[in-house]
């Protein structure tokens, strides 16, 4: 179990130090801003949607390692998904990090399973979910900034 935990930590550190898709998206169809006042994380999520498919998703902002890694891995996971699949991924990820996920052999989250231990640290849940809540606001075309408070 320790080896698996080490692998998970290594993956989170890699994505926090070298985030994927950390850039603006000038031709985005949707975007939203999010803020975590507890630790100062800020994120803007950009989404390009064509024919109900997430063609591209990127983010800008700054935050702690958990927040940045979560945003980075989210962008990798959602590209090519339908809007409904993206919303379902939000629900599954939220259940995983809040500890409310049902026990199954396959959560459908793939690499995002690395965040399963976050539920043991309630203050870190807001860090892990900030980009996801911001994504959800972008998909639903909400105009108000997202706050974790």
MARVO-251222 format. One line per 5 residues: number of its first residue (from 1); their letters; for each residue x, y, z of N, C-alpha, C. Coordinates in nm, 4 decimals. Layout:
N
NUM	A	X/Y/Z/X/Y/Z/X/Y/Z | ...
This chain:
149
1	XXXXX	0.0823/-0.1194/0.0000/0.0000/0.0000/0.0000/0.0868/0.1259/0.0000 | 0.2008/0.1191/0.0673/0.2903/0.2333/0.0724/0.3429/0.2680/-0.0670 | 0.3732/0.1656/-0.1482/0.4212/0.1895/-0.2842/0.3159/0.2614/-0.3674 | 0.1896/0.2220/-0.3518/0.0810/0.2855/-0.4248/0.0648/0.4298/-0.3807 | 0.0717/0.4544/-0.2512/0.0616/0.5906/-0.1987/0.1756/0.6772/-0.2512
6	XXXXX	0.2958/0.6201/-0.2579/0.4113/0.6931/-0.3117/0.3912/0.7274/-0.4587 | 0.3361/0.6319/-0.5346/0.3090/0.6562/-0.6761/0.2072/0.7685/-0.6918 | 0.1021/0.7658/-0.6121/0.0000/0.8697/-0.6170/0.0613/1.0060/-0.5856 | 0.1419/1.0117/-0.4810/0.2046/1.1381/-0.4423/0.2959/1.1882/-0.5539 | 0.3687/1.0967/-0.6159/0.4584/1.1335/-0.7250/0.3804/1.1915/-0.8436
11	XXXXX	0.2655/1.1321/-0.8757/0.1841/1.1803/-0.9873/0.1285/1.3196/-0.9574 | 0.0829/1.3415/-0.8361/0.0308/1.4734/-0.7976/0.1428/1.5772/-0.8034 | 0.2605/1.5434/-0.7532/0.3729/1.6371/-0.7579/0.4134/1.6684/-0.9015 | 0.4123/1.5680/-0.9879/0.4474/1.5900/-1.1284/0.3502/1.6888/-1.1932 | 0.2207/1.6690/-1.1728/0.1211/1.7584/-1.2328/0.1229/1.8975/-1.1693
16	XXXXX	0.1638/1.9075/-1.0452/0.1692/2.0405/-0.9831/0.2917/2.1182/-1.0300 | 0.4012/2.0484/-1.0547/0.5236/2.1149/-1.0991/0.5242/2.1410/-1.2500 | 0.4589/2.0522/-1.3255/0.4525/2.0633/-1.4710/0.3074/2.0446/-1.5168 | 0.2233/2.1429/-1.4838/0.0813/2.1267/-1.5174/0.0576/2.1210/-1.6683 | -0.0296/2.0313/-1.7067/-0.0684/2.0177/-1.8465/-0.1820/2.1159/-1.8753
21	XXXXX	-0.1828/2.1689/-1.9956/-0.2906/2.2575/-2.0423/-0.3053/2.3835/-1.9577 | -0.1958/2.4309/-1.9022/-0.1949/2.5523/-1.8198/-0.1698/2.6711/-1.9116 | -0.2789/2.7201/-1.9703/-0.2713/2.8293/-2.0662/-0.4119/2.8805/-2.0915 | -0.4197/2.9965/-2.1494/-0.5491/3.0489/-2.1906/-0.5983/2.9749/-2.3144 | -0.7197/3.0025/-2.3518/-0.7782/2.9408/-2.4710/-0.8600/3.0488/-2.5420
26	XXXXX	-0.7935/3.1248/-2.6317/-0.8589/3.2406/-2.6939/-0.9914/3.2093/-2.7635 | -1.0059/3.0888/-2.8192/-1.1295/3.0555/-2.8901/-1.2268/2.9725/-2.8055 | -1.2131/2.9834/-2.6735/-1.3038/2.9102/-2.5829/-1.4469/2.9586/-2.6008 | -1.5388/2.8655/-2.5920/-1.6815/2.8972/-2.5987/-1.7378/2.9293/-2.4605 | -1.6714/2.8776/-2.3591/-1.7191/2.8949/-2.2226/-1.5989/2.9115/-2.1295
31	XXXXX	-1.6206/2.9871/-2.0231/-1.5152/3.0011/-1.9224/-1.5797/3.0403/-1.7898 | -1.5051/3.0190/-1.6839/-1.5507/3.0581/-1.5500/-1.4284/3.0791/-1.4628 | -1.4468/3.1602/-1.3590/-1.3402/3.1881/-1.2628/-1.3774/3.1269/-1.1289 | -1.2753/3.0802/-1.0570/-1.2974/3.0223/-0.9252/-1.1932/3.0699/-0.8263 | -1.2308/3.0701/-0.6987/-1.1428/3.1200/-0.5929/-1.1655/3.0392/-0.4661
36	XXXXX	-1.0571/3.0025/-0.4013/-1.0615/2.9345/-0.2724/-1.0022/3.0304/-0.1691 | -1.0867/3.1048/-0.0958/-1.0346/3.2028/-0.0010/-0.9560/3.1414/0.1143 | -0.9766/3.0137/0.1426/-0.9071/2.9486/0.2524/-0.7554/2.9466/0.2304 | -0.7137/2.9146/0.1077/-0.5687/2.9090/0.0839/-0.5232/2.9964/-0.0324 | -0.6163/3.0701/-0.0942/-0.5786/3.1650/-0.1976/-0.5716/3.1096/-0.3391
41	XXXXX	-0.6114/2.9851/-0.3599/-0.6111/2.9286/-0.4946/-0.7052/3.0084/-0.5845 | -0.6588/3.0350/-0.7066/-0.7412/3.1028/-0.8073/-0.7274/3.0267/-0.9382 | -0.8388/3.0119/-1.0088/-0.8350/2.9394/-1.1352/-0.9386/2.9975/-1.2306 | -0.9029/2.9977/-1.3576/-0.9972/3.0262/-1.4651/-0.9936/2.9046/-1.5562 | -1.1091/2.8491/-1.5831/-1.1204/2.7318/-1.6700/-1.1822/2.7763/-1.8021
46	XXXXX	-1.1207/2.7312/-1.9117/-1.1669/2.7626/-2.0463/-1.2086/2.6329/-2.1152 | -1.3243/2.6359/-2.1814/-1.3739/2.5150/-2.2466/-1.4170/2.5477/-2.3889 | -1.3700/2.4674/-2.4817/-1.4138/2.4766/-2.6204/-1.5034/2.3560/-2.6467 | -1.6280/2.3815/-2.6843/-1.7269/2.2763/-2.7068/-1.7735/2.2838/-2.8515 | -1.7727/2.1685/-2.9174/-1.8241/2.1595/-3.0540/-1.9148/2.0383/-3.0633
51	XXXXX	-2.0377/2.0621/-3.1069/-2.1362/1.9557/-3.1247/-2.1508/1.8703/-2.9987 | -2.1518/1.9360/-2.8838/-2.1721/1.8664/-2.7568/-2.0526/1.7906/-2.7038 | -1.9354/1.8109/-2.7648/-1.8122/1.7427/-2.7241/-1.7119/1.8465/-2.6733 | -1.6449/1.8140/-2.5620/-1.5383/1.8994/-2.5104/-1.4174/1.8785/-2.6009 | -1.3924/1.9749/-2.6874/-1.2804/1.9654/-2.7811/-1.1493/2.0066/-2.7166
56	XXXXX	-1.1577/2.1041/-2.6254/-1.0375/2.1480/-2.5558/-1.0789/2.2068/-2.4217 | -0.9938/2.1901/-2.3242/-1.0158/2.2485/-2.1914/-0.8791/2.2828/-2.1338 | -0.8671/2.4062/-2.0863/-0.7412/2.4548/-2.0305/-0.7710/2.5331/-1.9033 | -0.6643/2.5729/-1.8357/-0.6832/2.6550/-1.7156/-0.5665/2.7507/-1.6987 | -0.5949/2.8597/-1.6297/-0.4936/2.9549/-1.5867/-0.5158/2.9781/-1.4384
61	XXXXX	-0.4133/3.0236/-1.3720/-0.4268/3.0559/-1.2314/-0.3111/3.0017/-1.1516 | -0.3254/3.0143/-1.0216/-0.2209/2.9668/-0.9321/-0.2854/2.9070/-0.8082 | -0.2145/2.8142/-0.7496/-0.2676/2.7514/-0.6305/-0.1693/2.6521/-0.5726 | -0.2141/2.5831/-0.4724/-0.1318/2.4834/-0.4053/-0.1127/2.3620/-0.4971 | -0.0303/2.2685/-0.4550/0.0000/2.1501/-0.5359/-0.1252/2.0698/-0.5680
66	XXXXX	-0.2123/2.0505/-0.4714/-0.3350/1.9714/-0.4927/-0.4248/2.0412/-0.5938 | -0.4437/2.1698/-0.5797/-0.5296/2.2461/-0.6696/-0.4766/2.2436/-0.8126 | -0.3495/2.2687/-0.8292/-0.2885/2.2716/-0.9619/-0.2907/2.1337/-1.0263 | -0.2546/2.0312/-0.9504/-0.2551/1.8950/-1.0044/-0.3963/1.8522/-1.0441 | -0.4937/1.8869/-0.9637/-0.6321/1.8515/-0.9940/-0.6775/1.9175/-1.1239
71	XXXXX	-0.6473/2.0455/-1.1405/-0.6841/2.1171/-1.2628/-0.6138/2.0559/-1.3837 | -0.4858/2.0255/-1.3697/-0.4085/1.9671/-1.4785/-0.4660/1.8321/-1.5210 | -0.4909/1.7462/-1.4251/-0.5420/1.6131/-1.4569/-0.6861/1.6196/-1.5081 | -0.7626/1.7156/-1.4602/-0.8992/1.7342/-1.5082/-0.8974/1.7649/-1.6577 | -0.8083/1.8559/-1.6997/-0.8044/1.8945/-1.8412/-0.7667/1.7765/-1.9295
76	XXXXX	-0.6770/1.6925/-1.8837/-0.6382/1.5748/-1.9613/-0.7530/1.4747/-1.9729 | -0.8283/1.4616/-1.8660/-0.9348/1.3619/-1.8595/-1.0568/1.3993/-1.9431 | -1.0895/1.5268/-1.9488/-1.2177/1.5675/-2.0074/-1.2153/1.5901/-2.1579 | -1.1004/1.6078/-2.2155/-1.0933/1.6314/-2.3601/-1.1532/1.5105/-2.4323 | -1.2492/1.5393/-2.5235/-1.3138/1.4335/-2.6008/-1.4414/1.3786/-2.5385
81	XXXXX	-1.4717/1.4201/-2.4176/-1.5938/1.3738/-2.3506/-1.7140/1.4568/-2.3963 | -1.8319/1.3967/-2.3889/-1.9530/1.4734/-2.4137/-1.9787/1.5623/-2.2930 | -2.0663/1.6596/-2.3072/-2.1003/1.7460/-2.1935/-2.1589/1.6639/-2.0797 | -2.2435/1.5679/-2.1117/-2.3009/1.4823/-2.0069/-2.1938/1.3996/-1.9373 | -2.0989/1.3462/-2.0139/-1.9892/1.2695/-1.9541/-1.9034/1.3583/-1.8646
86	XXXXX	-1.8787/1.4820/-1.9074/-1.7993/1.5750/-1.8266/-1.8696/1.6041/-1.6945 | -2.0005/1.6248/-1.6990/-2.0768/1.6504/-1.5764/-2.0773/1.5273/-1.4861 | -2.0848/1.4095/-1.5452/-2.0796/1.2855/-1.4680/-1.9421/1.2686/-1.4023 | -1.8366/1.3045/-1.4740/-1.7021/1.2974/-1.4171/-1.6901/1.3914/-1.2975 | -1.7511/1.5097/-1.3074/-1.7525/1.6019/-1.1939/-1.8153/1.5333/-1.0731
91	XXXXX	-1.9307/1.4723/-1.0923/-2.0011/1.4062/-0.9808/-1.9186/1.2936/-0.9205 | -1.8584/1.2135/-1.0060/-1.7759/1.1016/-0.9564/-1.6535/1.1518/-0.8806 | -1.5874/1.2539/-0.9369/-1.4685/1.3083/-0.8715/-1.5055/1.3695/-0.7366 | -1.6140/1.4441/-0.7328/-1.6583/1.5063/-0.6083/-1.6876/1.4000/-0.5029 | -1.7542/1.2936/-0.5421/-1.7836/1.1840/-0.4484/-1.6545/1.1185/-0.3992
96	XXXXX	-1.5576/1.1032/-0.4880/-1.4295/1.0425/-0.4503/-1.3584/1.1244/-0.3432 | -1.3437/1.2550/-0.3658/-1.2640/1.3366/-0.2744/-1.3395/1.3748/-0.1471 | -1.4711/1.3627/-0.1480/-1.5465/1.3900/-0.0259/-1.5731/1.2630/0.0534 | -1.5326/1.1493/-0.0010/-1.5495/1.0229/0.0698/-1.6906/0.9672/0.0631 | -1.7700/1.0137/-0.0323/-1.9084/0.9651/-0.0444/-1.9266/0.8700/-0.1620
101	XXXXX	-1.8181/0.8343/-0.2296/-1.8268/0.7431/-0.3445/-1.8630/0.6033/-0.2968 | -1.9439/0.5357/-0.3769/-1.9779/0.3973/-0.3474/-1.8575/0.3100/-0.3794 | -1.8407/0.2057/-0.3015/-1.7294/0.1138/-0.3249/-1.7585/0.0287/-0.4481 | -1.6782/0.0461/-0.5520/-1.6883/-0.0357/-0.6730/-1.5475/-0.0650/-0.7216 | -1.5382/-0.1621/-0.8077/-1.4068/-0.1953/-0.8626/-1.3592/-0.0892/-0.9608
106	XXXXX	-1.4527/-0.0225/-1.0296/-1.4151/0.0759/-1.1295/-1.5004/0.2005/-1.1137 | -1.4373/0.3080/-1.0705/-1.5092/0.4339/-1.0524/-1.5233/0.5090/-1.1839 | -1.4478/0.4655/-1.2856/-1.4492/0.5353/-1.4125/-1.3623/0.6595/-1.4128 | -1.2838/0.6795/-1.3077/-1.2025/0.8008/-1.2962/-1.0583/0.7832/-1.3423 | -1.0161/0.6613/-1.3631/-0.8798/0.6379/-1.4104/-0.7750/0.6998/-1.3194
111	XXXXX	-0.6850/0.7780/-1.3783/-0.5746/0.8396/-1.3044/-0.6218/0.9309/-1.1915 | -0.7435/0.9812/-1.2029/-0.7943/1.0722/-1.0992/-0.8095/1.0038/-0.9638 | -0.8026/0.8718/-0.9625/-0.8080/0.7967/-0.8372/-0.6966/0.8384/-0.7412 | -0.5914/0.9031/-0.7932/-0.4814/0.9461/-0.7072/-0.5292/1.0427/-0.5992 | -0.6452/1.1023/-0.6193/-0.6988/1.1979/-0.5221/-0.7868/1.1318/-0.4162
116	XXXXX	-0.7930/1.0005/-0.4140/-0.8819/0.9309/-0.3209/-0.8493/0.9590/-0.1745 | -0.7246/0.9844/-0.1428/-0.6851/1.0105/-0.0045/-0.7203/1.1499/0.0449 | -0.7604/1.2390/-0.0455/-0.7919/1.3770/-0.0079/-0.9062/1.3819/0.0937 | -0.9978/1.2861/0.0861/-1.1137/1.2880/0.1773/-1.0709/1.2793/0.3241 | -0.9505/1.2350/0.3500/-0.8998/1.2274/0.4871/-0.8549/1.3632/0.5398
121	XXXXX	-0.8498/1.4624/0.4512/-0.8047/1.5961/0.4878/-0.9084/1.6981/0.4403 | -1.0113/1.7221/0.5201/-1.1245/1.8062/0.4768/-1.0859/1.9426/0.4210 | -0.9827/2.0053/0.4727/-0.9458/2.1369/0.4199/-0.8870/2.1262/0.2799 | -0.8357/2.0107/0.2421/-0.7776/1.9908/0.1093/-0.8831/1.9582/0.0037 | -1.0014/1.9172/0.0476/-1.1093/1.8858/-0.0469/-1.1407/2.0082/-0.1325
126	XXXXX	-1.1430/2.1251/-0.0709/-1.1728/2.2479/-0.1452/-1.0646/2.2772/-0.2483 | -0.9410/2.2438/-0.2170/-0.8311/2.2621/-0.3121/-0.8497/2.1693/-0.4329 | -0.8820/2.0442/-0.4055/-0.8959/1.9447/-0.5121/-1.0171/1.9704/-0.6005 | -1.1226/2.0290/-0.5445/-1.2467/2.0456/-0.6213/-1.2633/2.1831/-0.6845 | -1.1767/2.2783/-0.6544/-1.1947/2.4132/-0.7074/-1.2051/2.4145/-0.8597
131	XXXXX	-1.1110/2.3542/-0.9291/-1.1137/2.3544/-1.0757/-1.2388/2.2837/-1.1275 | -1.2806/2.1799/-1.0585/-1.3984/2.1036/-1.1015/-1.5266/2.1852/-1.0855 | -1.5404/2.2544/-0.9735/-1.6584/2.3406/-0.9554/-1.6570/2.4538/-1.0581 | -1.5380/2.5026/-1.0889/-1.5249/2.6093/-1.1881/-1.5598/2.5552/-1.3271 | -1.5154/2.4345/-1.3580/-1.5527/2.3704/-1.4833/-1.7047/2.3578/-1.4942
136	XXXXX	-1.7672/2.3104/-1.3882/-1.9131/2.2914/-1.3880/-1.9834/2.4247/-1.4166 | -1.9351/2.5311/-1.3554/-1.9933/2.6636/-1.3797/-1.9759/2.7037/-1.5265 | -1.8605/2.6739/-1.5842/-1.8373/2.7053/-1.7255/-1.9318/2.6244/-1.8145 | -1.9469/2.4962/-1.7855/-2.0342/2.4118/-1.8668/-2.1791/2.4575/-1.8587 | -2.2185/2.5065/-1.7415/-2.3560/2.5518/-1.7220/-2.3737/2.7002/-1.7533
141	XXXXX	-2.2659/2.7627/-1.8052/-2.2661/2.9032/-1.8469/-2.3089/2.9977/-1.7341 | -2.2604/2.9686/-1.6141/-2.2874/3.0568/-1.5002/-2.1901/3.1742/-1.5055 | -2.2389/3.2920/-1.4721/-2.1556/3.4120/-1.4812/-2.0865/3.4496/-1.3507 | -2.1407/3.4081/-1.2380/-2.0822/3.4454/-1.1095/-1.9570/3.3632/-1.0828 | -1.8524/3.4257/-1.0295/-1.7326/3.3502/-0.9915/-1.7660/3.2424/-0.8888
146	XXXX	-1.6960/3.1313/-0.8976/-1.7135/3.0197/-0.8069/-1.6281/3.0430/-0.6839 | -1.6823/3.0162/-0.5666/-1.6052/3.0230/-0.4434/-1.6249/2.8927/-0.3676 | -1.5210/2.8470/-0.3029/-1.5321/2.7237/-0.2251/-1.5939/2.7483/-0.0880 | -1.6232/2.8725/-0.0569/-1.6870/2.9041/0.0727/-1.8369/2.9117/0.0569
